[in-house]
Amino acid sequence: MNLMLESTTEMPKKKVSKNYFTQETEDAIVLYNNTLDFKLRSKIYEEKIHYAFFKLTQNIIHTFKFYNTEVDNLEHLQHEIIVFLLSKIHLFDPKKGAKAYSYFGTIVKRWCILYNDKNYKSKIQKVSTDELFKDDTHSCTIESTSPEDSLSIFLDKYVDFVSINIYKIFPKEYDAKIADAVLELFRKRDQIDVFNKKALYIYIHEMIPNAKTPKITKIAGILYSIFKKNYLFYLEQGYINFKF
């Protein structure tokens, strides 16, 4: 996916309609998801989808003033968001009734809210977080003012790590969708008041109506195993070295 974006981080030069997210864009996203040929997918993305994603992220950032960022150039932030959108594009299902514009717009706003709040709190509370990523080891240290802060930071990094590697951990698309639904609960943990087992299953069933409880339990167990192994390592060693 990064290869597809490598040459397109800047806004395309060609003139296009002010209505950047058209029915043609909607159709292109469906076609992209139903196409197995990598070169054709790349062509569809470059010609029909990238500009719409670029303008969508740009408009939301400026409309809602998501300016608490660690980057100097907002296009770099857009690039991060677009990469994230590409990691979620396969989850869009037009049969559920949602329009792609609304679906991906919601994803962008949620991503920006979490990112913006995280950076704002970092500036106000001056929480020191030194990331020392090396190759594919996903290793970093965490310095925090309290155990609660450390756990929260660890959870954020855990969710990011699993999201990036979700198809390596869960090669089957259906399993990956359930795993992503579980991760969404972690992403929304500050907004969820009840964390009992029954309530969590209800939340997941709302996101994936046909998911069977035994399957959810199995996927959640794998996610917990990855969390437990890496969190124990962090508590013992004092730094993160994510593995699955």
N, C-alpha and C positions, 0 to 999 in steps of 0.2 A: 504494500500500500504506500509506503514511503516513496518508492520509486515513481509511482504515479504522480505524487505531489511535488517531487523534487524540482521540477522546472515550472511549477505553477503556483508558487507562493505569492507572486505578485498578481494584481488584478489584471485580467486580460485586456489587451489594447483595443480589441474590436468593439464597435458600437453595437449596443443591443437595446431592446425595448426596456422601458422603465419597469415594466411588469416582468421582473427577472425570474420569478418562480411560476412558470406557466403549466398548462396541462401537458405540454411537451416534456417538461421537466419531470412531472409526475410519471408519465409513461416511460421515460428514460430510466428512472429509478427501478421501476418494475422490471423492465427489460434487463437492466444491469444485474438484478438479483436472480433472474432466470437464465442468465448466460454463463456457460461454463468455460468458454474460451477466454483465456487471460488477456490476449491481445485485443479481442473485441470488447471485453469489459473495460479495458483501459481507454479504448477509443470512445466508448459511450460516455465514460466518466469525463474525459477531457473535453469533449465537444458538447455534451448535453447537461452535465451535472455540476461540474466544478464552479462555474461562474455563479450559479444559483446558491451553492453552499457559501461561496465567498461573500456574496452580497447579503445573505441571510445573517451570517456571523457579524459582518460589519454593521449592519443596521441595528441588530440587537445590542451590540456593545455600545453604540453611540446613543440609541434611544433610551436605554436604561442606565447609561453612564457607568458601565462597569470598568472603571479606570484604576481600581486598586490592583495593580499588576506588577509582576517582577520584571517585565520586559520593557525595553525602551520603545520598541516599534510594535504597534498594535497588530501589524500584519503577522508578526511572529506568534502572537497570541491566537490570531485567527487560524494560523497553520495548525497549532495544537488542537484547536476545537475541530477543525475539519478532519484531522486524523482520527479524532474520537468519533466523529459522525460516520466515517468510513468503517470504523470497527463495529458500529451499530446498524449500518444500513441494511444488513441482511434480516434484521428483526422487523422491518417495516412490512406490514401485511395489509394491502388495500381492502381485503375482504372484511376487515374489522370495521370499515366505515370511515376511518380517519384519512384525512388528506396528508400527503407527504409534507406539505408546507407547515401544517399545524404540528404534525408529529415531530419533525426535526427542529422546528422552532422551539417547541417545549424542551427538547433535549438540550439545545443551546442555552436557553434561559436557565435551566437547572444547573448546567455545568458552570455557567458564569456566576450564578449566585453562590455556589459552593466555593468556587475559586476566589471570588471577590471577598467573601466573608473570611475565608482562610487567610488571605493576605492582609486584610484589614486588622484582624485580631493579632496577626503576627507583628504588625507595626505598632499596635497599641500596647500589647503585653510584652513585646520584645522577647518572644520565645525563640531561642536559638536552635535551629535545625540544620545541622551540617550533613549534606548528602555527599557521600563518597562512592558513587557508582563506578564499578570497574567491570568492563566488558559485560558479560551476561550474569555476573554473580549477584546483582541487585543488592549490593552491600552498602549500608550507610549507618551512621551513628545518630542517636537521638539524645539531645540534651533538653531537659524540660524542667519546669518549675514544680511539677507534681506528678505522682504516678498516674493520675487521671489524664493529664495532658499527654504523657508518654503513650498511654494506651490509645488515646484518640488519634494521635499522630501515627502510631503503628497500624491501627485499623485502616486509616486512609491509604497508607502505603500498601497494606495487604490487599485492599480492594483494587487498587491500581495494578498491582502485580498480577493478580488473578484475572482481571479484565483483559490485560494485554495478552496473557497466555491461555485464555479460556478455551481456545480450540486445540491447544496442546494437551490440556488437562481433560477436556471433554470433546473428543473428536466428533461425536454425533451431535448434529445441530440441535435436536430436541433437548438433549441433556444440557447443551450450552445455554439454551434459552431459559431452562429452569434455574441453572446456576446463576445466570445474569439476574433473574428475578430475586433470588436470595441475596445477591450482592446489592441489589437496589434497596433492600431493607437496611443494609449497613450504611448505604449512602444517605438514606433518609432517617437515620436513627435519632437525630435531634427532633424530628417532626412526629415520631411515633410514640404515643403515650403508653401503650400496653405492649409488653414484651413477654406474654405467655405463649406457650406452644400453640394452642388452639388459634389464637389471634394471628400469629405469624402464618400459619397454614391458610387462613382466610385471605390474608393479604396476597399470598402467592397465587392462590386460586383465582383471585380477581385479575391478576396480571396474565395468568395462563390457565384459562377455565378448564381445559381438558387434562391438566396435569393430575396424575394419580398420586395419592398420598404416599404409598411405598416408594415411588420414584423420587418424590421430593425429599423423603427421609434419606434415601441413599445418596442423592446429590449433596444434601446438606452435611451428611456424614463425611464425605470426601473433602468438602470445603473446611469443615471443622478440623479434620486431621491435618490439613495443610497449615491452618491457622495455629493449631496447638504446637506442632513441631517447630514452626518458625518463631512463635512467641516464646517458647521455652528456651530456644537458642538465644534469643535477644535478651531474656532475663539473666541467662548464665554468662553470656559473653559481652553484653553491653552494646552491641551493634546488630544491625539487621543484615542477614545474608539469605535472602529468599530463595527457597528451593521447593520443588514439588515432587 
